[in-house]
């Protein structure tokens, strides 16, 4: 990446140093701090509850700054992760310099960095979600010789008092403009801050869900990212959620990423798009059609989809979103441009026409390589997901597809090109396996399929045990049936998990 390519980079650290964040060194971080009046450093790291935690440092002098950047700091792991015992709870947190960004909310100039966890012997913590994703990506590369990339569609609701003007059409908010959409300016400010923190954003827009309840507006929005290596994708989503919540707090808004808001209204998902890259080239298409590489990855996801919910749908309200006719999947299948399936192959610019030239007759033919844009999309996850575990699980599933002898047959058998929830397609629907309908069922699926996730030492047995234990503790095996028609009880459940993830 040359200086010309860095000119429009919104990350102030990248712009100042004149190099991509992947090349940041400790000396670079110290120089940025010294020459930009930075007075504090924040270490940030995701804990077992899926939220970013923060440790603040005042920069006392150069020697102290060098010490914290080199040695990190000691933290109480038992307060961060349920699987760590209090008797041996000390962990180290070490900053990853490539994640450095200027805190947009701090009154005192502050540089923030995400951290990795290390155990008492100075080794990466095996059960850390961030290191689990690292191991999953490494195993994918070792098995396939290719890189696993991902990006998320981050959906959320903004909640604020109803001003009574220009009411939006109920459940028709998709890509709405102001004044019918009330929080476009808030979303674009979020996007600007996320980009300054290193997030590679594709676009943002208002989403389907909007309604009023008890004098409050509930407006659904989405910020979608560009595909990057899966580890960066998880980091960017973590920071994005932190920024959206902080900015909402500044404005006096409430925010939720919860999968279910209220009965009969659109819930929020966290669709994950994936692509597989070799030598800088996207491998998802061959001669304009879906490649064998893509089909193998899809086959792996079809096989391990039941247990992916253990990472991507982590509280009881998740399973009230995964019901028919909600643009959320219920069955294990895939298809082209089809929103009733679990894995969707979105429109991928595979047409040979130069649409830009058609729309703009003054333009010459561009010969733009659009194959880079093709992805496949997993539609089951939601905002309750542990981002690192979810992307690690998807990397495992896609890798698994390359290890299946019958991947082609699995892909063929699970392909659908119809809306499976329409009456005339009932026979096709009946032939498809279903996703779990509760945390308890999801835990059972993970128990049955855990060997694939533990293979290559990606997920530690302790982590899998902890996930299963947490899911079963909800005791929600019959909850969907128990709450059928009980809107008041349903709302209590939604309130309990309103600030998940």
C-alpha positions as CSV (number, residue, x, y, z in Angstrom):
1,X,0.0,0.0,0.0
2,X,1.5,3.3,-1.1
3,X,1.0,6.8,0.3
4,X,-1.5,7.6,-2.5
5,X,-3.7,4.7,-1.3
6,X,-3.6,6.1,2.2
7,X,-4.7,9.6,1.4
8,X,-8.4,9.1,2.1
9,X,-7.8,6.8,5.1
10,X,-10.0,8.1,8.0
11,X,-7.9,6.5,10.7
12,X,-5.8,9.3,12.1
13,X,-3.0,7.0,13.2
14,X,-2.7,5.5,9.7
15,X,-2.8,9.0,8.1
16,X,-0.2,10.4,10.5
17,X,2.3,7.5,10.2
18,X,1.8,7.1,6.5
19,X,1.6,3.3,6.6
20,X,-1.1,0.7,6.9
21,X,-2.1,-0.5,10.3
22,X,-0.7,-4.0,9.6
23,X,2.8,-2.4,9.6
24,X,2.5,-0.5,12.9
25,X,5.4,-1.1,15.4
26,X,5.9,-0.1,19.0
27,X,8.2,2.8,17.8
28,X,5.4,4.0,15.6
29,X,2.9,4.0,18.5
30,X,5.3,5.9,20.7
31,X,6.0,8.5,18.0
32,X,2.3,9.1,17.4
33,X,1.8,9.5,21.1
34,X,4.7,11.9,21.5
35,X,3.9,14.1,18.5
36,X,0.1,14.3,19.0
37,X,-0.2,15.2,22.6
38,X,-1.7,11.9,23.7
39,X,-2.0,11.8,27.5
40,X,-3.6,8.4,28.1
41,X,-3.6,4.9,26.6
42,X,-6.5,2.4,26.8
43,X,-6.2,-1.3,26.6
44,X,-9.5,-2.9,25.4
45,X,-10.4,-6.6,25.3
46,X,-13.5,-8.7,24.8
47,X,-14.6,-10.8,27.8
48,X,-17.0,-13.7,28.2
49,X,-20.1,-11.6,28.1
50,X,-19.2,-10.4,24.6
51,X,-18.5,-6.8,25.6
52,X,-15.3,-4.8,25.4
53,X,-13.6,-4.1,28.7
54,X,-11.2,-1.1,29.3
55,X,-8.1,-0.5,31.3
56,X,-6.9,3.1,31.4
57,X,-3.2,4.2,31.7
58,X,-1.9,7.7,32.3
59,X,1.4,8.2,30.5
60,X,3.7,9.1,33.3
61,X,6.9,9.2,31.3
62,X,8.5,7.5,28.3
63,X,9.9,4.6,30.2
64,X,6.5,3.8,31.6
65,X,4.9,4.0,28.2
66,X,7.5,1.7,26.8
67,X,6.9,-0.7,29.6
68,X,3.1,-1.0,29.2
69,X,3.4,-1.4,25.4
70,X,6.1,-4.1,25.8
71,X,4.9,-6.0,28.8
72,X,1.2,-5.3,28.8
73,X,-0.6,-5.6,32.2
74,X,-2.0,-8.2,34.6
75,X,-5.8,-8.7,34.9
76,X,-8.2,-10.9,36.8
77,X,-9.3,-13.5,34.4
78,X,-11.9,-15.0,36.7
79,X,-13.8,-11.7,36.5
80,X,-13.7,-11.8,32.7
81,X,-14.3,-15.5,31.9
82,X,-16.5,-18.1,33.7
83,X,-14.1,-20.9,32.8
84,X,-11.2,-19.4,34.8
85,X,-10.9,-20.3,38.5
86,X,-10.2,-17.6,41.1
87,X,-7.3,-19.6,42.5
88,X,-5.3,-19.2,39.2
89,X,-6.9,-16.3,37.6
90,X,-4.1,-13.9,36.7
91,X,-3.8,-13.2,32.9
92,X,-1.7,-10.9,30.9
93,X,-3.2,-8.5,28.3
94,X,-0.8,-7.4,25.6
95,X,-1.8,-4.7,23.1
96,X,-1.9,-5.4,19.3
97,X,-0.4,-2.3,17.8
98,X,-2.3,-2.7,14.5
99,X,-5.6,-2.0,16.3
100,X,-4.6,1.5,17.5
101,X,-7.1,4.3,17.1
102,X,-7.8,7.7,18.6
103,X,-10.7,7.4,21.1
104,X,-13.4,9.7,19.6
105,X,-15.2,10.1,23.0
106,X,-12.3,10.8,25.4
107,X,-12.0,14.4,26.7
108,X,-8.3,13.8,27.4
109,X,-6.5,12.8,24.2
110,X,-6.4,9.0,24.4
111,X,-5.0,6.2,22.2
112,X,-6.9,2.9,22.4
113,X,-5.8,-0.6,21.3
114,X,-7.3,-4.0,21.5
115,X,-5.4,-6.7,23.4
116,X,-4.7,-10.4,23.3
117,X,-4.7,-12.6,26.5
118,X,-1.7,-14.7,27.6
119,X,-1.4,-17.2,30.5
120,X,1.1,-17.3,33.3
121,X,3.7,-19.0,31.1
122,X,3.4,-16.2,28.5
123,X,1.5,-18.4,26.0
124,X,-1.7,-17.3,24.2
125,X,-4.7,-18.2,26.3
126,X,-6.1,-21.3,24.5
127,X,-9.7,-20.5,25.5
128,X,-9.6,-16.8,24.7
129,X,-12.3,-16.1,22.0
130,X,-9.8,-13.9,20.0
131,X,-7.1,-16.7,20.0
132,X,-9.7,-19.3,19.1
133,X,-10.5,-17.3,16.0
134,X,-6.8,-17.0,15.2
135,X,-6.4,-20.8,15.5
136,X,-9.5,-21.3,13.3
137,X,-8.1,-19.1,10.5
138,X,-4.7,-20.8,10.7
139,X,-6.2,-24.2,10.4
140,X,-8.3,-23.1,7.4
141,X,-5.1,-21.8,5.8
142,X,-3.2,-25.0,6.6
143,X,-5.9,-27.3,5.2
144,X,-7.0,-25.3,2.1
145,X,-4.0,-23.1,1.3
146,X,-6.3,-20.1,1.2
147,X,-7.4,-17.2,3.4
148,X,-10.8,-17.1,5.1
149,X,-12.3,-13.6,5.0
150,X,-15.6,-12.3,6.5
151,X,-17.7,-9.2,7.1
152,X,-20.8,-8.5,9.1
153,X,-24.1,-6.8,8.6
154,X,-24.6,-5.1,12.0
155,X,-28.3,-4.4,12.6
156,X,-29.6,-2.5,15.6
157,X,-32.5,-0.5,16.9
158,X,-32.3,3.2,17.9
159,X,-35.0,4.1,20.5
160,X,-35.9,7.7,21.4
161,X,-39.0,9.8,22.2
162,X,-41.5,10.1,19.3
163,X,-41.7,13.6,18.0
164,X,-44.9,12.9,16.1
165,X,-43.8,14.3,12.8
166,X,-43.4,12.5,9.5
167,X,-44.2,9.0,10.9
168,X,-42.5,6.1,9.1
169,X,-44.6,3.3,7.6
170,X,-44.7,0.4,10.0
171,X,-42.2,-2.3,9.0
172,X,-41.4,-0.5,5.8
173,X,-38.2,1.3,6.8
174,X,-35.8,-0.3,4.3
175,X,-33.5,2.3,2.9
176,X,-35.9,5.1,4.0
177,X,-34.7,8.7,3.8
178,X,-35.2,11.6,6.2
179,X,-37.5,12.9,7.6
180,X,-39.3,9.5,7.6
181,X,-36.1,7.9,8.9
182,X,-35.2,9.9,12.0
183,X,-31.7,8.6,12.8
184,X,-29.8,8.7,9.5
185,X,-27.5,11.5,10.9
186,X,-26.8,9.5,14.0
187,X,-25.9,6.4,11.9
188,X,-23.6,8.4,9.6
189,X,-21.8,9.8,12.6
190,X,-21.4,6.3,14.0
191,X,-20.0,5.3,10.6
192,X,-17.5,8.1,10.6
193,X,-16.2,7.2,14.1
194,X,-16.0,3.5,13.2
195,X,-14.0,4.3,10.1
196,X,-11.7,6.5,12.2
197,X,-11.2,3.5,14.5
198,X,-10.1,1.3,11.5
199,X,-13.5,-0.2,10.5
200,X,-13.7,-1.0,6.8
201,X,-17.3,0.1,6.1
202,X,-19.2,-0.8,2.9
203,X,-22.3,1.3,3.6
204,X,-25.1,2.1,6.0
205,X,-28.9,2.4,5.7
206,X,-32.2,2.3,7.6
207,X,-33.7,-1.2,7.8
208,X,-37.2,-2.7,7.7
209,X,-38.1,-2.4,11.4
210,X,-39.7,0.7,12.6
211,X,-42.6,1.2,15.0
212,X,-43.8,3.3,17.9
213,X,-44.5,1.9,21.3
214,X,-45.4,3.7,24.5
215,X,-44.5,7.1,23.0
216,X,-41.1,5.9,21.8
217,X,-39.8,5.5,18.2
218,X,-38.0,2.2,17.5
219,X,-36.0,2.5,14.3
220,X,-33.9,-0.3,12.9
221,X,-30.6,0.6,11.1
222,X,-27.7,-1.4,9.6
223,X,-24.0,-0.8,9.1
224,X,-22.4,-3.3,6.7
225,X,-18.7,-3.9,6.5
226,X,-16.3,-4.9,3.7
227,X,-14.7,-8.4,3.7
228,X,-11.3,-8.5,5.4
229,X,-9.4,-11.4,7.2
230,X,-11.8,-12.9,9.7
231,X,-9.8,-11.7,12.7
232,X,-10.0,-8.1,11.6
233,X,-13.7,-8.5,10.9
234,X,-14.4,-9.6,14.5
235,X,-12.3,-6.7,15.9
236,X,-14.1,-4.2,13.7
237,X,-17.5,-5.4,14.8
238,X,-16.5,-5.3,18.5
239,X,-15.3,-1.7,18.2
240,X,-18.4,-0.8,16.1
241,X,-20.8,-2.0,18.8
242,X,-18.9,-0.1,21.4
243,X,-18.9,3.1,19.3
244,X,-22.7,2.9,18.5
245,X,-23.6,2.4,22.2
246,X,-21.3,5.3,23.4
247,X,-22.5,7.7,20.8
248,X,-26.2,6.8,21.6
249,X,-25.5,7.5,25.3
250,X,-24.1,10.9,24.3
251,X,-27.3,11.6,22.4
252,X,-29.7,10.2,25.1
253,X,-30.8,7.4,22.8
254,X,-31.1,3.7,23.8
255,X,-29.6,1.1,21.5
256,X,-30.2,-2.7,21.2
257,X,-28.7,-5.4,19.0
258,X,-31.2,-7.9,20.5
259,X,-32.6,-10.5,18.1
260,X,-36.2,-9.9,19.2
261,X,-37.7,-6.6,20.1
262,X,-41.4,-7.2,20.4
263,X,-44.1,-9.5,18.9
264,X,-44.7,-9.1,15.2
265,X,-41.9,-6.7,14.5
266,X,-38.6,-7.4,12.6
267,X,-35.8,-8.6,14.9
268,X,-32.1,-7.9,14.3
269,X,-29.8,-10.4,12.8
270,X,-26.0,-10.4,12.3
271,X,-25.7,-11.8,8.8
272,X,-22.1,-12.9,8.1
273,X,-20.7,-12.8,4.5
274,X,-17.7,-14.9,3.7
275,X,-15.3,-15.3,0.8
276,X,-12.2,-17.4,0.3
277,X,-9.1,-15.7,-1.1
278,X,-5.9,-17.1,-2.7
279,X,-2.9,-14.9,-3.7
280,X,-5.2,-11.8,-3.4
281,X,-7.9,-13.3,-5.7
282,X,-11.5,-14.2,-4.7
283,X,-12.1,-17.9,-5.3
284,X,-15.9,-17.8,-5.0
285,X,-16.6,-17.7,-8.8
286,X,-15.3,-19.7,-11.8
287,X,-16.2,-18.4,-15.2
288,X,-19.1,-16.3,-13.7
289,X,-20.7,-19.2,-11.8
290,X,-20.3,-20.4,-8.2
291,X,-17.0,-22.2,-7.9
292,X,-16.3,-25.7,-6.5
293,X,-14.4,-23.9,-3.7
294,X,-17.6,-22.0,-2.7
295,X,-19.7,-25.1,-2.9
296,X,-17.4,-27.1,-0.6
297,X,-17.5,-24.2,2.0
298,X,-21.3,-24.2,1.7
299,X,-21.4,-28.0,2.2
300,X,-19.4,-27.6,5.4
301,X,-21.8,-25.0,6.7
302,X,-24.8,-27.2,5.8
303,X,-23.2,-30.0,7.9
304,X,-22.3,-27.9,10.9
305,X,-25.1,-25.4,10.8
306,X,-27.0,-26.9,13.8
307,X,-24.0,-26.2,16.1
308,X,-23.1,-22.8,14.6
309,X,-26.2,-21.5,16.5
310,X,-24.3,-22.2,19.8
311,X,-22.0,-19.4,18.9
312,X,-24.3,-17.1,16.9
313,X,-27.6,-17.4,18.8
314,X,-26.8,-17.4,22.4
315,X,-29.9,-16.5,24.4
316,X,-33.5,-17.7,24.4
317,X,-34.8,-14.7,22.4
318,X,-32.6,-15.7,19.5
319,X,-34.9,-18.6,18.8
320,X,-38.0,-16.4,18.6
321,X,-36.4,-14.7,15.6
322,X,-35.7,-18.0,13.8
323,X,-39.3,-18.6,12.9
324,X,-41.0,-18.7,9.4
325,X,-42.0,-15.6,7.5
326,X,-39.6,-13.3,9.3
327,X,-36.8,-13.2,6.7
328,X,-34.9,-15.4,9.1
329,X,-33.9,-19.0,8.4
330,X,-35.5,-22.1,10.0
331,X,-34.2,-24.9,7.8
332,X,-30.7,-26.0,6.7
333,X,-30.5,-25.1,3.0
334,X,-28.9,-22.6,0.6
335,X,-29.8,-20.8,-2.6
336,X,-29.2,-17.9,-4.9
337,X,-30.7,-14.5,-4.1
338,X,-33.1,-16.2,-1.7
339,X,-33.9,-14.8,1.7
340,X,-35.8,-17.8,3.0
341,X,-32.6,-19.9,3.1
342,X,-29.9,-20.3,5.7
343,X,-26.9,-19.6,3.4
344,X,-27.7,-17.1,0.6
345,X,-25.6,-16.5,-2.5
346,X,-26.2,-12.8,-3.0
347,X,-26.3,-11.1,-6.4
348,X,-22.7,-11.0,-7.4
349,X,-22.0,-8.8,-10.4
350,X,-21.5,-11.9,-12.5
351,X,-23.3,-10.3,-15.6
352,X,-21.0,-9.4,-18.4
353,X,-22.7,-6.0,-19.0
354,X,-20.9,-2.8,-18.1
355,X,-23.8,-1.2,-16.2
356,X,-21.8,2.0,-15.4
357,X,-21.3,2.7,-19.1
358,X,-25.0,2.0,-19.8
359,X,-26.1,4.4,-17.0
360,X,-23.4,7.0,-18.0
361,X,-23.0,7.1,-21.8
362,X,-19.9,9.4,-21.5
363,X,-18.0,6.7,-19.7
364,X,-15.6,4.3,-21.5
365,X,-15.8,0.6,-20.8
366,X,-14.2,0.0,-17.4
367,X,-13.1,-3.7,-17.5
368,X,-13.5,-3.7,-13.7
369,X,-13.0,-7.1,-12.0
370,X,-16.2,-7.6,-10.2
371,X,-15.4,-11.2,-9.1
372,X,-13.9,-9.8,-6.0
373,X,-17.4,-8.8,-4.8
374,X,-18.9,-12.3,-4.7
375,X,-19.6,-13.7,-1.2
376,X,-21.9,-16.2,0.5
377,X,-24.0,-15.1,3.5
378,X,-24.9,-17.0,6.7
379,X,-28.2,-15.6,7.9
380,X,-28.8,-17.4,11.2
381,X,-26.6,-15.4,13.6
382,X,-27.8,-12.4,15.6
383,X,-26.5,-9.7,17.9
384,X,-26.2,-12.0,20.9
385,X,-23.3,-13.8,19.2
386,X,-19.8,-14.0,20.6
387,X,-18.2,-12.5,17.5
388,X,-14.9,-14.3,17.8
389,X,-16.5,-17.7,18.5
390,X,-19.0,-17.2,15.7
391,X,-16.4,-16.4,13.0
392,X,-14.2,-19.2,14.3
393,X,-17.1,-21.6,14.1
394,X,-17.8,-20.5,10.5
395,X,-14.1,-20.9,9.6
396,X,-14.2,-24.4,11.0
397,X,-17.4,-25.2,9.1
398,X,-16.1,-23.9,5.8
399,X,-12.8,-25.8,6.3
400,X,-14.9,-28.9,7.1
401,X,-16.4,-28.7,3.6
402,X,-12.9,-29.3,2.1
403,X,-12.5,-32.4,4.2
404,X,-15.9,-34.0,3.2
405,X,-15.7,-36.7,0.5
406,X,-19.4,-36.0,-0.4
407,X,-19.3,-32.2,-0.3
408,X,-20.8,-32.0,-3.9
409,X,-23.7,-34.3,-3.0
410,X,-24.4,-32.3,0.2
411,X,-24.4,-29.0,-1.7
412,X,-26.7,-30.5,-4.3
413,X,-29.2,-32.0,-1.8
414,X,-29.6,-28.8,0.3
415,X,-29.9,-26.4,-2.6
416,X,-33.3,-24.7,-3.0
417,X,-34.4,-22.1,-5.6
418,X,-37.9,-21.5,-4.2
419,X,-39.5,-19.9,-1.2
420,X,-39.6,-22.9,1.1
421,X,-42.4,-21.4,3.3
422,X,-44.9,-21.2,0.5
423,X,-47.6,-23.9,0.5
424,X,-46.7,-25.3,-2.9
425,X,-43.2,-26.1,-1.6
426,X,-44.2,-28.0,1.5
427,X,-42.7,-31.2,0.2
428,X,-39.3,-29.6,-0.2
429,X,-39.5,-28.0,3.2
430,X,-40.3,-31.3,4.8
431,X,-37.1,-32.9,3.3
432,X,-34.8,-30.3,4.9
433,X,-33.3,-30.5,8.4
434,X,-34.3,-27.8,10.8
435,X,-32.2,-25.5,12.9
436,X,-32.4,-25.8,16.7
437,X,-35.4,-24.1,18.3
438,X,-33.9,-23.3,21.6
439,X,-30.6,-22.8,23.5
440,X,-31.0,-26.3,24.9
441,X,-31.4,-27.8,21.5
442,X,-28.4,-25.8,20.2
443,X,-26.3,-27.2,23.1
444,X,-27.3,-30.7,22.2
445,X,-26.2,-30.1,18.6
446,X,-22.8,-28.7,19.7
447,X,-22.3,-31.7,22.0
448,X,-22.8,-34.1,19.0
449,X,-20.6,-32.1,16.6
450,X,-18.0,-30.8,19.0
451,X,-15.2,-33.0,17.6
452,X,-15.1,-31.0,14.4
453,X,-14.6,-27.7,16.4
454,X,-12.0,-29.2,18.7
455,X,-10.1,-30.7,15.7
456,X,-6.7,-29.0,15.1
457,X,-7.0,-27.6,18.7
458,X,-9.2,-24.7,17.4
459,X,-11.9,-24.7,20.2
460,X,-10.6,-25.9,23.5
461,X,-12.7,-28.6,25.3
462,X,-13.0,-26.2,28.2
463,X,-14.5,-23.6,25.9
464,X,-17.0,-26.0,24.3
465,X,-17.9,-27.3,27.8
466,X,-18.5,-23.7,29.0
467,X,-20.7,-22.8,26.0
468,X,-22.8,-26.0,26.4
469,X,-23.2,-25.3,30.1
470,X,-24.3,-21.7,29.6
471,X,-26.8,-22.7,26.9
472,X,-28.4,-25.5,29.0
473,X,-28.6,-23.2,32.0
474,X,-31.4,-21.2,30.3
475,X,-33.7,-24.3,30.5
476,X,-35.7,-23.1,27.5
477,X,-36.4,-26.4,25.7
478,X,-40.2,-25.7,25.5
479,X,-40.1,-21.9,25.9
480,X,-41.3,-21.1,22.4
481,X,-44.4,-23.3,23.0
482,X,-44.9,-22.1,26.6
483,X,-45.0,-18.4,25.5
484,X,-47.2,-18.8,22.5
485,X,-49.8,-16.1,22.6
486,X,-48.5,-14.6,25.9
487,X,-47.3,-11.2,24.8
488,X,-46.8,-9.9,28.3
489,X,-44.5,-12.8,29.2
490,X,-42.7,-12.5,25.9
491,X,-42.0,-8.8,26.6
492,X,-40.5,-9.6,29.9
493,X,-38.2,-12.1,28.2
494,X,-37.2,-9.5,25.6
495,X,-36.4,-6.9,28.4
496,X,-34.2,-9.4,30.2
497,X,-31.9,-9.8,27.2
498,X,-32.3,-6.3,25.7
499,X,-28.6,-5.4,26.0
500,X,-27.1,-8.7,24.9
501,X,-23.8,-9.0,23.1
